[in-house]
């Protein structure tokens, strides 16, 4: 995680945006009166929103936690995947 003030960000915008997208960095833009802003990549944002959605639904959350518990107990099975020809 990087912290940068607004002036530095403005002067080096491309560099910081490349760090966010290419190096998966999170940039905190510090501003007066503690009105800071966080800059993340679109990919990270979409992932975060998906997690908020999935974890915000109690049924989904309970199902995921039960699946995790089963995996941790070694209660799993391996299946061979079959390819399906979509040209037909």
PLY file of the C-alpha trace (Angstrom):
ply
format ascii 1.0
element vertex 88
property float x
property float y
property float z
element edge 87
property int vertex1
property int vertex2
end_header
0.00 0.00 0.00
1.31 3.40 -0.98
0.37 6.78 0.47
0.82 9.87 -1.64
-0.38 13.45 -1.37
-2.59 14.97 -4.03
0.16 17.13 -5.57
2.55 14.19 -5.92
-0.21 12.06 -7.42
-1.13 14.78 -9.92
2.51 15.20 -10.98
3.04 11.44 -11.35
-0.42 10.19 -12.29
0.66 7.69 -14.96
3.30 6.17 -12.71
0.83 5.64 -9.85
-1.90 4.32 -12.15
0.62 1.83 -13.59
1.53 0.70 -10.06
-2.15 0.18 -9.30
-2.92 -1.79 -12.45
0.38 -3.57 -13.12
1.70 -4.18 -9.59
-1.68 -4.55 -7.80
-0.79 -1.70 -5.42
-3.38 0.24 -3.48
-2.72 3.98 -3.38
-4.08 6.19 -0.63
-4.31 9.81 -1.74
-3.95 11.95 1.37
-5.90 15.20 1.47
-6.60 18.01 3.90
-9.08 17.41 6.70
-8.51 13.65 6.40
-10.70 13.42 3.27
-8.48 10.71 1.83
-9.23 8.70 -1.29
-8.18 5.14 -2.13
-7.20 4.21 -5.68
-7.47 0.55 -6.73
-7.64 -1.15 -10.10
-10.96 -1.89 -11.78
-10.17 -5.59 -11.39
-9.67 -5.21 -7.63
-12.83 -3.11 -7.38
-14.93 -5.68 -9.25
-13.54 -8.45 -7.04
-14.35 -6.44 -3.92
-17.92 -5.76 -5.09
-18.46 -9.43 -5.92
-17.25 -10.42 -2.45
-19.53 -7.84 -0.83
-22.47 -9.24 -2.79
-21.72 -12.90 -2.06
-20.86 -12.41 1.60
-23.82 -10.05 2.10
-26.28 -12.87 1.47
-26.56 -15.07 4.59
-27.50 -18.17 2.61
-24.46 -17.80 0.33
-22.20 -17.03 3.28
-23.38 -20.08 5.25
-22.95 -22.33 2.19
-19.40 -21.03 1.60
-18.44 -21.48 5.26
-19.80 -25.06 5.25
-17.86 -25.82 2.06
-14.70 -24.37 3.61
-15.22 -26.47 6.73
-15.66 -29.62 4.64
-12.46 -28.87 2.72
-10.50 -28.28 5.93
-11.74 -31.62 7.29
-10.55 -33.34 4.10
-14.09 -34.14 3.06
-13.66 -33.72 -0.69
-13.76 -35.68 -3.91
-11.95 -35.38 -7.21
-13.85 -35.55 -10.50
-12.64 -35.73 -14.08
-14.08 -32.97 -16.22
-15.63 -33.79 -19.56
-15.23 -31.32 -22.41
-18.39 -30.44 -24.25
-18.27 -29.56 -27.93
-20.19 -26.29 -28.27
-20.12 -26.34 -32.09
-23.02 -28.76 -32.34
0 1
1 2
2 3
3 4
4 5
5 6
6 7
7 8
8 9
9 10
10 11
11 12
12 13
13 14
14 15
15 16
16 17
17 18
18 19
19 20
20 21
21 22
22 23
23 24
24 25
25 26
26 27
27 28
28 29
29 30
30 31
31 32
32 33
33 34
34 35
35 36
36 37
37 38
38 39
39 40
40 41
41 42
42 43
43 44
44 45
45 46
46 47
47 48
48 49
49 50
50 51
51 52
52 53
53 54
54 55
55 56
56 57
57 58
58 59
59 60
60 61
61 62
62 63
63 64
64 65
65 66
66 67
67 68
68 69
69 70
70 71
71 72
72 73
73 74
74 75
75 76
76 77
77 78
78 79
79 80
80 81
81 82
82 83
83 84
84 85
85 86
86 87
